[in-house]
Amino acid sequence: MYATGTLILYGRTGVCRVEGIAERALSGRKGTAPYYLMRPLYQDGTIGAPVEKMEDGTIFSRPIMNREQAQALIRALPSLSAEPYHNQNMNQLKEHYRQQLSSFSCRDMARLLSSIYAKKQEAEGRKRKLGAVDQRFMEETEALLYGELAAALEIDRAEVPSYIASTLGRQ
């Protein structure tokens, strides 16, 4: 179980702070079950999620990385580059991106961003825009990865790109 105050990555919602655990009535059944009460760091509102479903993996969650892990990931970014993925079939492109995000691994998210950034540079080199699907997944992946890095490093999410650049000596 997560302790109150723990920062976790909660699926595609991103970083949440566990505010507590409360018993809630089960819909359509008798009795109650424990639910985590969480507050997203970068969105408004609160979330209630069944402890059982988070512990058995039905709902993805994990503790966020710590400061040292975040700094190690940033130092490793140059070695995590990936080739751009091209597919004219939008459903297959979406499925590829969903598959890449499904592990919620920071390294996998960094590789995915590297791939989409490379695709964006190719498009800009041809004086074109990045496709809508690519743009949407780039923004979602940045929100997840940058949100976790910001929380681990205790900086504002908007500062993450410049923090990465200065760490890697690319100002």
C-alpha positions as CSV (number, residue, x, y, z in Angstrom):
1,M,0.0,0.0,0.0
2,Y,1.1,3.5,-0.7
3,A,1.5,5.8,2.3
4,T,-0.2,9.2,2.5
5,G,2.0,11.8,0.8
6,T,3.6,9.4,-1.6
7,L,3.9,10.6,-5.2
8,I,3.0,8.0,-7.7
9,L,2.6,7.8,-11.5
10,Y,-1.1,6.9,-12.0
11,G,-1.6,5.6,-15.5
12,R,-2.0,8.3,-18.2
13,T,-3.2,10.8,-15.5
14,G,0.5,11.3,-14.5
15,V,1.9,12.2,-11.1
16,C,-0.5,12.1,-8.2
17,R,-0.1,12.6,-4.5
18,V,-1.8,10.0,-2.3
19,E,-4.0,12.0,0.1
20,G,-5.3,9.0,2.1
21,I,-7.3,5.9,2.0
22,A,-11.0,5.7,2.6
23,E,-13.7,3.0,2.6
24,R,-16.2,3.3,-0.2
25,A,-19.3,1.4,-0.9
26,L,-19.0,-1.1,-3.8
27,S,-21.4,-0.4,-6.7
28,G,-23.9,-3.1,-7.0
29,R,-22.5,-5.2,-4.2
30,K,-22.7,-5.2,-0.4
31,G,-19.9,-3.9,1.7
32,T,-17.1,-1.5,1.3
33,A,-13.6,-1.6,-0.1
34,P,-10.5,0.7,0.5
35,Y,-9.9,3.4,-2.1
36,Y,-6.9,5.6,-2.5
37,L,-7.7,9.2,-2.5
38,M,-5.3,11.1,-4.8
39,R,-4.7,14.6,-6.1
40,P,-3.1,15.0,-9.5
41,L,-0.2,17.4,-9.4
42,Y,-0.8,18.9,-12.8
43,Q,-4.6,18.7,-13.1
44,D,-7.5,19.9,-11.0
45,G,-9.7,17.5,-9.0
46,T,-9.3,14.4,-7.0
47,I,-9.3,10.7,-7.9
48,G,-10.5,7.7,-6.0
49,A,-9.1,4.4,-7.1
50,P,-9.7,0.9,-5.5
51,V,-6.6,-0.2,-3.6
52,E,-7.2,-3.8,-4.8
53,K,-7.1,-2.9,-8.5
54,M,-4.0,-0.8,-8.1
55,E,-2.2,-3.6,-6.2
56,D,-3.1,-6.3,-8.7
57,G,-2.0,-4.2,-11.7
58,T,-5.5,-3.8,-13.2
59,I,-5.0,0.0,-12.8
60,F,-1.3,1.0,-13.4
61,S,0.5,2.8,-10.7
62,R,4.1,3.0,-9.4
63,P,6.1,5.3,-7.2
64,I,7.8,8.0,-9.1
65,M,11.6,8.0,-9.6
66,N,13.8,9.7,-7.0
67,R,16.1,12.7,-7.7
68,E,19.1,10.4,-8.4
69,Q,17.2,8.3,-10.8
70,A,15.9,11.4,-12.6
71,Q,19.4,12.8,-13.0
72,A,20.7,9.5,-14.2
73,L,17.9,9.3,-16.8
74,I,18.7,12.8,-18.0
75,R,22.4,11.9,-18.4
76,A,21.4,8.8,-20.4
77,L,19.1,10.6,-22.8
78,P,21.7,11.0,-25.6
79,S,22.1,7.2,-25.7
80,L,18.3,6.6,-25.8
81,S,17.7,8.0,-29.2
82,A,15.2,6.2,-31.5
83,E,14.4,6.2,-35.1
84,P,11.2,7.9,-36.2
85,Y,8.2,5.6,-36.8
86,H,6.3,6.1,-40.0
87,N,2.9,4.6,-40.8
88,Q,0.3,6.0,-43.1
89,N,-2.4,4.0,-41.3
90,M,-3.5,6.3,-38.4
91,N,-4.9,3.4,-36.4
92,Q,-1.6,1.5,-36.6
93,L,0.3,4.7,-35.8
94,K,-1.9,5.2,-32.7
95,E,-1.5,1.6,-31.7
96,H,2.3,1.8,-32.0
97,Y,2.3,4.9,-29.8
98,R,-0.1,3.4,-27.2
99,Q,2.1,0.2,-27.1
100,Q,5.2,2.3,-26.5
101,L,3.5,4.2,-23.6
102,S,1.9,1.1,-22.1
103,S,5.0,0.2,-19.9
104,F,5.0,3.7,-18.3
105,S,8.8,3.2,-18.1
106,C,10.6,6.5,-18.1
107,R,13.2,5.1,-20.5
108,D,10.5,4.0,-22.9
109,M,8.8,7.4,-22.7
110,A,12.2,9.1,-23.4
111,R,12.8,6.8,-26.4
112,L,9.3,7.5,-27.7
113,L,9.9,11.3,-27.4
114,S,13.2,10.9,-29.2
115,S,11.5,9.1,-32.0
116,I,8.7,11.7,-32.3
117,Y,11.2,14.6,-32.1
118,A,13.2,13.0,-34.9
119,K,10.0,12.7,-37.0
120,K,9.2,16.4,-36.2
121,Q,12.7,17.5,-37.4
122,E,12.2,15.5,-40.6
123,A,8.8,17.2,-41.2
124,E,10.2,20.6,-40.5
125,G,13.1,19.9,-42.9
126,R,10.5,19.3,-45.6
127,K,8.7,22.5,-44.5
128,R,5.8,20.5,-43.2
129,K,4.0,20.1,-39.8
130,L,4.1,17.1,-37.6
131,G,0.9,15.1,-38.0
132,A,-1.9,15.4,-35.5
133,V,-1.5,11.9,-34.0
134,D,2.2,12.4,-33.6
135,Q,1.6,15.8,-32.0
136,R,-1.0,14.4,-29.6
137,F,1.3,11.6,-28.4
138,M,4.3,13.9,-28.2
139,E,2.3,16.2,-25.9
140,E,1.0,13.3,-23.8
141,T,4.4,11.7,-23.4
142,E,6.0,15.0,-22.5
143,A,3.3,15.7,-19.9
144,L,3.9,12.3,-18.3
145,L,7.7,12.2,-18.5
146,Y,8.3,15.9,-17.7
147,G,5.7,15.8,-14.9
148,E,7.6,12.9,-13.3
149,L,11.0,14.5,-13.8
150,A,9.7,17.8,-12.3
151,A,8.3,16.1,-9.2
152,A,11.5,14.0,-8.7
153,L,13.7,17.1,-9.2
154,E,11.4,19.4,-7.2
155,I,11.2,21.9,-10.0
156,D,8.4,23.4,-12.1
157,R,7.3,21.2,-15.0
158,A,7.9,24.2,-17.4
159,E,11.6,24.2,-16.3
160,V,12.3,20.6,-17.3
161,P,13.4,21.2,-20.9
162,S,15.9,23.9,-19.8
163,Y,17.1,21.7,-16.9
164,I,17.7,18.9,-19.4
165,A,19.5,21.2,-21.7
166,S,21.8,22.6,-19.1
167,T,22.5,19.2,-17.6
168,L,23.5,17.9,-21.1
169,G,25.5,21.1,-21.8
170,R,23.1,22.3,-24.6
171,Q,22.1,25.8,-23.8
